[in-house]
Amino acid sequence: MKTVGRIFIIFIVFAVLVGIIAYADGAMLPVDHTASVSDVVEASPAKVFALISNVGDAPSWRHSLHSVQVLSQENGRDHWIEDLGHGETMNFIAVRSEPVNSSGEARRDVRLNEPGASYGGTWTYELSPGSSPSQTKLRITESGFIHPPMYRFMMRHIFGMTRNLNQYMSDIKSAAIKN
């Protein structure tokens, strides 16, 4: 019985040390970050912009999104709440929305609209024509912040800074082909 007790104590001490090291590492990481992904979507810029800007339909193609509640526009800007399906909701507002112009370029900036949140930022979607009329170059840039050191540690070392951006890109590429 003494051996089991010692192993348990060693395990607890080890777990506490790992937690302290992870917290210290996270505390040394910057609060602010920028991450970006780019790819070619097999659809026209108009179609890709429609997918991005029609947030009410997003649950039909974004696999991690349970539902969206579209709210009244705020100063002429789109405003909505995303339900991620596990008790987490996120309130967003489109702070800039430039539909596809004559050059085939478009841009949409979306901000997490939750003052005092532990994390947040702005997501910028930049569209430009691909090598054919049925292709779009899409770049998604997250300019964000993460306050809790443990969240910063997990984002940098466990999940990766572009995990959510890569998933969004994968989802939109699949949706563009289906729709």
LUMFI-601561 format. One record per residue: chain; residue number from 1; residue in three letters; x, y, z of N, C-alpha, C, CB in turn. Coordinates in steps of 0.1 Angstrom, whole numbers. Glycine has a CB too. Example, Ala and Ser with C-alpha at 12.3 -4.5 7.8 and 13.67 -1.06 7.14 Angstrom:
<rs>
[r "A"; 1; "ala"; [132; -57; 78]; [123; -45; 78]; [132; -33; 78]; [113; -45; 90]] [r "A"; 2; "ser"; [128; -22; 71]; [137; -11; 71]; [129; 0; 79]; [141; -6; 57]] 
</rs>
This chain:
<rs>
[r "A"; 1; "met"; [8; -12; 0]; [0; 0; 0]; [9; 13; 0]; [-9; 0; 12]] [r "A"; 2; "lys"; [20; 12; 7]; [29; 24; 7]; [34; 27; -7]; [41; 21; 17]] [r "A"; 3; "thr"; [37; 17; -15]; [42; 19; -29]; [31; 27; -37]; [46; 6; -36]] [r "A"; 4; "val"; [19; 22; -36]; [8; 29; -43]; [6; 43; -39]; [-6; 21; -41]] [r "A"; 5; "gly"; [8; 46; -26]; [7; 60; -21]; [18; 68; -26]; [7; 59; -6]] [r "A"; 6; "arg"; [30; 63; -27]; [41; 70; -32]; [40; 73; -47]; [55; 63; -29]] [r "A"; 7; "ile"; [35; 64; -54]; [33; 66; -68]; [22; 77; -70]; [28; 53; -75]] [r "A"; 8; "phe"; [12; 76; -62]; [1; 86; -63]; [7; 100; -60]; [-10; 83; -54]] [r "A"; 9; "ile"; [15; 102; -50]; [21; 115; -46]; [30; 119; -57]; [29; 113; -33]] [r "A"; 10; "ile"; [38; 110; -63]; [48; 114; -74]; [39; 119; -86]; [57; 102; -78]] [r "A"; 11; "phe"; [29; 112; -89]; [20; 116; -100]; [14; 130; -97]; [9; 106; -102]] [r "A"; 12; "ile"; [9; 133; -86]; [4; 146; -82]; [14; 157; -83]; [-3; 146; -68]] [r "A"; 13; "val"; [26; 154; -78]; [37; 164; -79]; [41; 167; -93]; [49; 159; -71]] [r "A"; 14; "phe"; [42; 156; -101]; [45; 157; -115]; [34; 166; -123]; [46; 143; -122]] [r "A"; 15; "ala"; [21; 163; -120]; [10; 170; -126]; [11; 185; -123]; [-3; 164; -122]] [r "A"; 16; "val"; [14; 188; -110]; [14; 202; -106]; [26; 209; -112]; [16; 203; -90]] [r "A"; 17; "leu"; [37; 202; -113]; [49; 208; -120]; [46; 211; -135]; [61; 199; -119]] [r "A"; 18; "val"; [40; 201; -142]; [36; 203; -156]; [27; 215; -157]; [29; 190; -162]] [r "A"; 19; "gly"; [17; 216; -148]; [8; 228; -148]; [15; 241; -146]; [-3; 226; -138]] [r "A"; 20; "ile"; [25; 241; -137]; [32; 254; -134]; [41; 257; -146]; [41; 252; -122]] [r "A"; 21; "ile"; [47; 248; -152]; [55; 250; -164]; [47; 255; -176]; [63; 237; -168]] [r "A"; 22; "ala"; [35; 249; -178]; [26; 253; -189]; [21; 267; -186]; [14; 244; -190]] [r "A"; 23; "tyr"; [17; 271; -174]; [13; 284; -170]; [24; 294; -173]; [8; 285; -156]] [r "A"; 24; "ala"; [36; 291; -168]; [47; 300; -170]; [51; 302; -185]; [60; 295; -163]] [r "A"; 25; "asp"; [50; 292; -192]; [52; 293; -207]; [42; 302; -213]; [53; 279; -214]] [r "A"; 26; "gly"; [29; 299; -210]; [18; 307; -215]; [19; 322; -211]; [5; 302; -210]] [r "A"; 27; "ala"; [24; 324; -199]; [25; 338; -194]; [36; 346; -202]; [29; 338; -179]] [r "A"; 28; "met"; [46; 338; -207]; [57; 345; -215]; [53; 347; -229]; [69; 336; -214]] [r "A"; 29; "leu"; [42; 341; -234]; [37; 343; -248]; [30; 356; -249]; [28; 331; -252]] [r "A"; 30; "pro"; [30; 363; -260]; [23; 375; -261]; [8; 374; -261]; [27; 382; -274]] [r "A"; 31; "val"; [1; 383; -255]; [-13; 383; -255]; [-19; 384; -269]; [-19; 394; -246]] [r "A"; 32; "asp"; [-13; 393; -277]; [-18; 396; -291]; [-11; 386; -300]; [-16; 410; -295]] [r "A"; 33; "his"; [-19; 382; -311]; [-13; 374; -321]; [-20; 377; -334]; [-15; 359; -317]] [r "A"; 34; "thr"; [-13; 373; -345]; [-18; 373; -358]; [-15; 360; -365]; [-13; 385; -367]] [r "A"; 35; "ala"; [-25; 354; -371]; [-24; 341; -378]; [-31; 342; -391]; [-28; 329; -370]] [r "A"; 36; "ser"; [-26; 336; -402]; [-33; 337; -415]; [-32; 324; -422]; [-26; 348; -423]] [r "A"; 37; "val"; [-42; 321; -430]; [-42; 309; -440]; [-47; 314; -453]; [-50; 298; -434]] [r "A"; 38; "ser"; [-41; 308; -464]; [-46; 312; -477]; [-47; 299; -485]; [-35; 321; -484]] [r "A"; 39; "asp"; [-57; 299; -495]; [-59; 288; -503]; [-68; 292; -515]; [-66; 276; -496]] [r "A"; 40; "val"; [-69; 283; -525]; [-78; 286; -536]; [-91; 278; -534]; [-71; 282; -550]] [r "A"; 41; "val"; [-102; 285; -536]; [-115; 279; -535]; [-121; 277; -549]; [-125; 288; -526]] [r "A"; 42; "glu"; [-126; 266; -552]; [-131; 263; -565]; [-145; 268; -567]; [-132; 247; -567]] [r "A"; 43; "ala"; [-146; 282; -567]; [-159; 289; -569]; [-155; 303; -572]; [-168; 288; -557]] [r "A"; 44; "ser"; [-165; 310; -578]; [-162; 324; -581]; [-161; 333; -569]; [-173; 330; -591]] [r "A"; 45; "pro"; [-155; 344; -570]; [-154; 353; -558]; [-168; 357; -553]; [-147; 366; -561]] [r "A"; 46; "ala"; [-178; 359; -562]; [-192; 362; -558]; [-198; 351; -549]; [-201; 365; -570]] [r "A"; 47; "lys"; [-196; 339; -553]; [-201; 327; -546]; [-194; 326; -532]; [-199; 314; -554]] [r "A"; 48; "val"; [-181; 328; -532]; [-174; 326; -519]; [-178; 338; -510]; [-159; 327; -522]] [r "A"; 49; "phe"; [-179; 350; -515]; [-183; 361; -507]; [-197; 359; -501]; [-183; 374; -514]] [r "A"; 50; "ala"; [-206; 353; -509]; [-220; 350; -505]; [-220; 340; -493]; [-228; 345; -517]] [r "A"; 51; "leu"; [-211; 330; -495]; [-210; 320; -484]; [-206; 327; -471]; [-200; 309; -488]] [r "A"; 52; "ile"; [-195; 335; -472]; [-190; 342; -460]; [-200; 352; -454]; [-177; 349; -464]] [r "A"; 53; "ser"; [-207; 359; -462]; [-215; 370; -457]; [-229; 366; -453]; [-216; 381; -467]] [r "A"; 54; "asn"; [-234; 354; -458]; [-247; 350; -455]; [-246; 341; -442]; [-254; 342; -467]] [r "A"; 55; "val"; [-244; 347; -431]; [-242; 340; -419]; [-253; 331; -414]; [-238; 349; -408]] [r "A"; 56; "gly"; [-265; 334; -418]; [-277; 326; -414]; [-276; 312; -420]; [-289; 333; -419]] [r "A"; 57; "asp"; [-270; 310; -431]; [-269; 297; -437]; [-256; 290; -433]; [-269; 298; -452]] [r "A"; 58; "ala"; [-247; 296; -425]; [-235; 290; -422]; [-236; 276; -415]; [-227; 299; -413]] [r "A"; 59; "pro"; [-246; 274; -406]; [-247; 260; -400]; [-248; 249; -410]; [-258; 260; -390]] [r "A"; 60; "ser"; [-253; 252; -422]; [-254; 241; -432]; [-241; 237; -438]; [-263; 246; -443]] [r "A"; 61; "trp"; [-230; 245; -436]; [-217; 241; -442]; [-206; 242; -433]; [-214; 250; -454]] [r "A"; 62; "arg"; [-207; 248; -421]; [-196; 249; -411]; [-199; 238; -401]; [-195; 263; -404]] [r "A"; 63; "his"; [-190; 228; -401]; [-193; 216; -393]; [-193; 218; -378]; [-183; 205; -396]] [r "A"; 64; "ser"; [-186; 228; -373]; [-186; 231; -359]; [-196; 240; -354]; [-172; 236; -355]] [r "A"; 65; "leu"; [-205; 245; -363]; [-215; 255; -359]; [-229; 248; -358]; [-215; 266; -370]] [r "A"; 66; "his"; [-234; 250; -346]; [-248; 243; -343]; [-259; 252; -349]; [-250; 242; -328]] [r "A"; 67; "ser"; [-259; 265; -346]; [-269; 274; -351]; [-264; 288; -351]; [-282; 273; -343]] [r "A"; 68; "val"; [-272; 297; -358]; [-269; 311; -358]; [-281; 319; -356]; [-262; 315; -372]] [r "A"; 69; "gln"; [-281; 329; -347]; [-292; 338; -345]; [-288; 351; -351]; [-295; 339; -330]] [r "A"; 70; "val"; [-294; 355; -362]; [-291; 367; -369]; [-299; 378; -362]; [-296; 367; -384]] [r "A"; 71; "leu"; [-292; 388; -357]; [-297; 400; -350]; [-300; 411; -359]; [-288; 404; -338]] [r "A"; 72; "ser"; [-307; 421; -354]; [-309; 434; -361]; [-295; 440; -364]; [-318; 444; -354]] [r "A"; 73; "gln"; [-294; 446; -376]; [-282; 453; -380]; [-279; 464; -370]; [-282; 458; -394]] [r "A"; 74; "glu"; [-266; 466; -367]; [-261; 476; -358]; [-254; 486; -366]; [-252; 470; -347]] [r "A"; 75; "asn"; [-260; 498; -367]; [-254; 509; -375]; [-251; 504; -390]; [-241; 514; -369]] [r "A"; 76; "gly"; [-261; 496; -395]; [-259; 492; -409]; [-250; 480; -410]; [-254; 503; -417]] [r "A"; 77; "arg"; [-245; 474; -399]; [-236; 463; -400]; [-243; 450; -396]; [-223; 466; -391]] [r "A"; 78; "asp"; [-239; 439; -402]; [-245; 426; -398]; [-240; 422; -384]; [-240; 415; -408]] [r "A"; 79; "his"; [-249; 416; -377]; [-247; 413; -363]; [-254; 399; -360]; [-253; 424; -353]] [r "A"; 80; "trp"; [-247; 390; -354]; [-252; 377; -352]; [-245; 370; -340]; [-251; 368; -364]] [r "A"; 81; "ile"; [-252; 359; -335]; [-247; 351; -325]; [-245; 337; -330]; [-256; 351; -312]] [r "A"; 82; "glu"; [-233; 331; -329]; [-231; 317; -333]; [-232; 308; -320]; [-217; 316; -340]] [r "A"; 83; "asp"; [-239; 297; -322]; [-240; 287; -311]; [-231; 275; -316]; [-255; 283; -308]] [r "A"; 84; "leu"; [-221; 273; -308]; [-211; 262; -312]; [-216; 248; -307]; [-198; 265; -306]] [r "A"; 85; "gly"; [-228; 248; -300]; [-234; 235; -297]; [-230; 229; -284]; [-231; 226; -307]] [r "A"; 86; "his"; [-221; 234; -276]; [-217; 228; -264]; [-217; 239; -253]; [-202; 222; -265]] [r "A"; 87; "gly"; [-227; 247; -253]; [-229; 257; -243]; [-221; 270; -246]; [-225; 252; -230]] [r "A"; 88; "glu"; [-214; 271; -257]; [-206; 283; -260]; [-212; 290; -271]; [-191; 279; -263]] [r "A"; 89; "thr"; [-215; 303; -269]; [-220; 312; -280]; [-210; 323; -282]; [-234; 317; -276]] [r "A"; 90; "met"; [-210; 328; -294]; [-201; 339; -297]; [-209; 350; -305]; [-188; 334; -305]] [r "A"; 91; "asn"; [-207; 362; -301]; [-214; 374; -306]; [-205; 381; -316]; [-219; 383; -295]] [r "A"; 92; "phe"; [-209; 382; -328]; [-201; 388; -339]; [-207; 400; -345]; [-197; 378; -349]] [r "A"; 93; "ile"; [-199; 409; -351]; [-204; 420; -359]; [-194; 422; -370]; [-205; 433; -350]] [r "A"; 94; "ala"; [-200; 424; -382]; [-192; 427; -394]; [-189; 442; -394]; [-200; 423; -407]] [r "A"; 95; "val"; [-176; 445; -392]; [-172; 459; -391]; [-168; 465; -404]; [-160; 460; -381]] [r "A"; 96; "arg"; [-166; 456; -414]; [-163; 461; -428]; [-168; 450; -437]; [-148; 464; -430]] [r "A"; 97; "ser"; [-175; 454; -447]; [-180; 445; -457]; [-180; 451; -471]; [-194; 440; -454]] [r "A"; 98; "glu"; [-171; 447; -479]; [-169; 452; -493]; [-172; 441; -503]; [-155; 458; -495]] [r "A"; 99; "pro"; [-184; 440; -509]; [-187; 430; -518]; [-178; 430; -530]; [-202; 431; -523]] [r "A"; 100; "val"; [-179; 419; -538]; [-170; 418; -550]; [-171; 430; -559]; [-174; 405; -557]] [r "A"; 101; "asn"; [-160; 436; -562]; [-159; 447; -571]; [-156; 443; -585]; [-149; 457; -566]] [r "A"; 102; "ser"; [-155; 452; -594]; [-153; 449; -608]; [-139; 442; -611]; [-153; 462; -617]] [r "A"; 103; "ser"; [-130; 443; -602]; [-117; 435; -603]; [-118; 421; -597]; [-106; 443; -596]] [r "A"; 104; "gly"; [-130; 418; -592]; [-132; 404; -586]; [-127; 403; -572]; [-125; 394; -594]] [r "A"; 105; "glu"; [-124; 415; -565]; [-119; 415; -551]; [-130; 418; -542]; [-107; 424; -550]] [r "A"; 106; "ala"; [-129; 413; -529]; [-138; 416; -519]; [-131; 414; -505]; [-151; 406; -520]] [r "A"; 107; "arg"; [-138; 420; -495]; [-132; 419; -482]; [-143; 420; -472]; [-121; 431; -479]] [r "A"; 108; "arg"; [-141; 413; -461]; [-151; 413; -450]; [-143; 412; -437]; [-162; 402; -451]] [r "A"; 109; "asp"; [-145; 421; -428]; [-138; 421; -414]; [-149; 418; -404]; [-131; 434; -411]] [r "A"; 110; "val"; [-147; 408; -396]; [-157; 404; -386]; [-150; 405; -372]; [-162; 390; -388]] [r "A"; 111; "arg"; [-157; 411; -362]; [-151; 412; -349]; [-159; 405; -339]; [-149; 427; -345]] [r "A"; 112; "leu"; [-153; 398; -329]; [-160; 392; -318]; [-165; 404; -310]; [-151; 382; -310]] [r "A"; 113; "asn"; [-178; 404; -307]; [-184; 416; -301]; [-188; 413; -287]; [-196; 420; -309]] [r "A"; 114; "glu"; [-177; 410; -279]; [-180; 406; -265]; [-169; 414; -256]; [-179; 391; -263]] [r "A"; 115; "pro"; [-172; 426; -252]; [-163; 433; -244]; [-160; 426; -231]; [-169; 447; -240]] [r "A"; 116; "gly"; [-147; 426; -227]; [-143; 419; -215]; [-141; 404; -216]; [-154; 421; -204]] [r "A"; 117; "ala"; [-142; 399; -229]; [-140; 385; -231]; [-125; 381; -228]; [-144; 381; -245]] [r "A"; 118; "ser"; [-123; 368; -225]; [-109; 363; -223]; [-101; 362; -236]; [-110; 349; -216]] [r "A"; 119; "tyr"; [-108; 362; -247]; [-101; 361; -260]; [-110; 368; -270]; [-98; 346; -264]] [r "A"; 120; "gly"; [-105; 371; -281]; [-113; 377; -292]; [-104; 383; -303]; [-121; 388; -286]] [r "A"; 121; "gly"; [-110; 391; -311]; [-102; 397; -322]; [-111; 400; -334]; [-91; 388; -325]] [r "A"; 122; "thr"; [-104; 401; -345]; [-110; 404; -358]; [-105; 393; -368]; [-107; 418; -363]] [r "A"; 123; "trp"; [-114; 389; -376]; [-111; 379; -387]; [-114; 387; -400]; [-120; 366; -386]] [r "A"; 124; "thr"; [-103; 387; -409]; [-104; 394; -421]; [-104; 384; -433]; [-92; 404; -423]] [r "A"; 125; "tyr"; [-114; 385; -441]; [-115; 376; -453]; [-112; 384; -465]; [-130; 369; -453]] [r "A"; 126; "glu"; [-101; 381; -472]; [-98; 388; -484]; [-99; 379; -496]; [-83; 394; -483]] [r "A"; 127; "leu"; [-107; 383; -506]; [-109; 375; -518]; [-104; 382; -530]; [-124; 372; -519]] [r "A"; 128; "ser"; [-98; 374; -539]; [-93; 379; -551]; [-95; 368; -562]; [-78; 384; -551]] [r "A"; 129; "pro"; [-95; 372; -575]; [-98; 362; -585]; [-87; 351; -585]; [-99; 368; -599]] [r "A"; 130; "gly"; [-90; 339; -588]; [-81; 328; -590]; [-76; 328; -605]; [-87; 315; -586]] [r "A"; 131; "ser"; [-70; 317; -609]; [-65; 316; -622]; [-75; 314; -633]; [-54; 305; -623]] [r "A"; 132; "ser"; [-88; 311; -628]; [-99; 310; -638]; [-111; 317; -631]; [-102; 295; -641]] [r "A"; 133; "pro"; [-121; 320; -639]; [-133; 327; -633]; [-140; 319; -622]; [-143; 330; -644]] [r "A"; 134; "ser"; [-138; 306; -622]; [-144; 297; -612]; [-135; 294; -600]; [-149; 284; -619]] [r "A"; 135; "gln"; [-125; 303; -598]; [-116; 301; -587]; [-115; 314; -579]; [-103; 295; -591]] [r "A"; 136; "thr"; [-113; 313; -566]; [-111; 324; -558]; [-99; 322; -549]; [-123; 328; -549]] [r "A"; 137; "lys"; [-90; 332; -548]; [-79; 331; -538]; [-85; 337; -525]; [-66; 339; -543]] [r "A"; 138; "leu"; [-85; 330; -514]; [-91; 334; -502]; [-80; 334; -491]; [-102; 325; -497]] [r "A"; 139; "arg"; [-78; 345; -485]; [-69; 346; -473]; [-77; 350; -461]; [-57; 357; -476]] [r "A"; 140; "ile"; [-76; 343; -450]; [-82; 346; -438]; [-72; 349; -428]; [-91; 334; -433]] [r "A"; 141; "thr"; [-73; 361; -421]; [-63; 365; -411]; [-71; 368; -398]; [-56; 378; -416]] [r "A"; 142; "glu"; [-65; 362; -388]; [-70; 364; -374]; [-61; 373; -367]; [-72; 351; -366]] [r "A"; 143; "ser"; [-65; 385; -363]; [-58; 394; -354]; [-65; 394; -341]; [-57; 409; -361]] [r "A"; 144; "gly"; [-59; 387; -331]; [-66; 384; -319]; [-58; 386; -307]; [-72; 371; -319]] [r "A"; 145; "phe"; [-65; 383; -296]; [-58; 384; -282]; [-63; 372; -274]; [-61; 397; -275]] [r "A"; 146; "ile"; [-55; 367; -265]; [-58; 357; -256]; [-53; 361; -242]; [-53; 342; -260]] [r "A"; 147; "his"; [-61; 364; -233]; [-56; 368; -220]; [-51; 357; -210]; [-67; 376; -213]] [r "A"; 148; "pro"; [-59; 347; -208]; [-54; 337; -198]; [-41; 329; -203]; [-65; 326; -196]] [r "A"; 149; "pro"; [-31; 329; -195]; [-19; 322; -199]; [-21; 308; -203]; [-9; 323; -188]] [r "A"; 150; "met"; [-29; 300; -197]; [-31; 286; -200]; [-38; 285; -214]; [-40; 279; -190]] [r "A"; 151; "tyr"; [-47; 294; -218]; [-53; 294; -231]; [-42; 297; -241]; [-64; 304; -232]] [r "A"; 152; "arg"; [-33; 306; -238]; [-22; 309; -248]; [-13; 297; -250]; [-14; 321; -243]] [r "A"; 153; "phe"; [-10; 290; -239]; [-1; 278; -239]; [-8; 268; -248]; [1; 273; -225]] [r "A"; 154; "met"; [-21; 265; -246]; [-28; 255; -253]; [-29; 259; -268]; [-42; 253; -247]] [r "A"; 155; "met"; [-32; 271; -271]; [-33; 276; -285]; [-20; 274; -292]; [-38; 290; -286]] [r "A"; 156; "arg"; [-9; 278; -286]; [4; 277; -293]; [9; 263; -294]; [14; 286; -285]] [r "A"; 157; "his"; [8; 255; -283]; [15; 242; -283]; [6; 230; -285]; [22; 241; -270]] [r "A"; 158; "ile"; [-6; 231; -283]; [-15; 220; -284]; [-24; 221; -296]; [-24; 218; -271]] [r "A"; 159; "phe"; [-32; 231; -297]; [-41; 233; -309]; [-35; 238; -321]; [-53; 241; -304]] [r "A"; 160; "gly"; [-26; 248; -319]; [-20; 255; -331]; [-27; 267; -334]; [-20; 245; -343]] [r "A"; 161; "met"; [-20; 277; -338]; [-26; 291; -340]; [-36; 291; -352]; [-15; 301; -342]] [r "A"; 162; "thr"; [-35; 282; -361]; [-43; 283; -373]; [-54; 272; -373]; [-35; 282; -386]] [r "A"; 163; "arg"; [-56; 265; -363]; [-65; 253; -362]; [-79; 258; -367]; [-66; 247; -348]] [r "A"; 164; "asn"; [-85; 268; -361]; [-98; 272; -365]; [-99; 278; -379]; [-103; 282; -355]] [r "A"; 165; "leu"; [-88; 285; -383]; [-88; 291; -396]; [-87; 280; -407]; [-75; 300; -398]] [r "A"; 166; "asn"; [-79; 269; -404]; [-78; 258; -413]; [-91; 251; -414]; [-67; 248; -409]] [r "A"; 167; "gln"; [-99; 249; -403]; [-112; 243; -404]; [-122; 251; -412]; [-117; 240; -390]] [r "A"; 168; "tyr"; [-122; 264; -410]; [-131; 273; -417]; [-127; 272; -432]; [-129; 288; -413]] [r "A"; 169; "met"; [-115; 272; -436]; [-111; 271; -450]; [-115; 258; -456]; [-95; 273; -451]] [r "A"; 170; "ser"; [-113; 247; -449]; [-118; 234; -453]; [-133; 234; -455]; [-113; 223; -443]] [r "A"; 171; "asp"; [-140; 239; -446]; [-155; 240; -447]; [-159; 248; -459]; [-160; 245; -434]] [r "A"; 172; "ile"; [-153; 259; -461]; [-158; 268; -472]; [-154; 262; -485]; [-152; 282; -471]] [r "A"; 173; "lys"; [-143; 255; -486]; [-139; 248; -499]; [-149; 237; -502]; [-125; 243; -498]] [r "A"; 174; "ser"; [-153; 230; -492]; [-163; 219; -494]; [-177; 225; -498]; [-164; 210; -481]] [r "A"; 175; "ala"; [-181; 235; -491]; [-194; 242; -494]; [-194; 247; -508]; [-197; 252; -483]] [r "A"; 176; "ala"; [-183; 253; -512]; [-183; 260; -525]; [-185; 249; -536]; [-170; 267; -527]] [r "A"; 177; "ile"; [-180; 237; -534]; [-181; 227; -544]; [-196; 221; -544]; [-171; 216; -542]] [r "A"; 178; "lys"; [-202; 220; -532]; [-215; 214; -531]; [-226; 223; -536]; [-218; 210; -517]] [r "A"; 179; "asn"; [-225; 236; -532]; [-236; 246; -535]; [-235; 251; -549]; [-235; 257; -525]] 
</rs>
